[in-house]
């Protein structure tokens, strides 16, 4: 299983209520994608954390993650939620089940 974590730095215009909308949008929109087994999103609690927003997704394999990223719902989410509201993103991938062939599991 693959765990994708995306950390985001926000544009200065993003108010707290917009950040709350982003957290909700990530969960509601990304869970519509069949390859997404679990979706999480949230905002920082530590004001010193340089990444105020994150979302994460679990997929069965790298192939499924590729399909997830190509899904029109994800593409729209990136275009309407991420790009207008963030200026930097850091993507991290983790394997959750060591020893499996993560390409096709």
Secondary structure by P-SEA (a helix, b strand, c coil): cbbbbbbbbbcccccaaaaaaaaaaaaaaccccccccbbbbbbbcccccccccbbbbbcccaaaaaaaaacaaaaaaaaccccccccbbbbbbbbcccccccccc
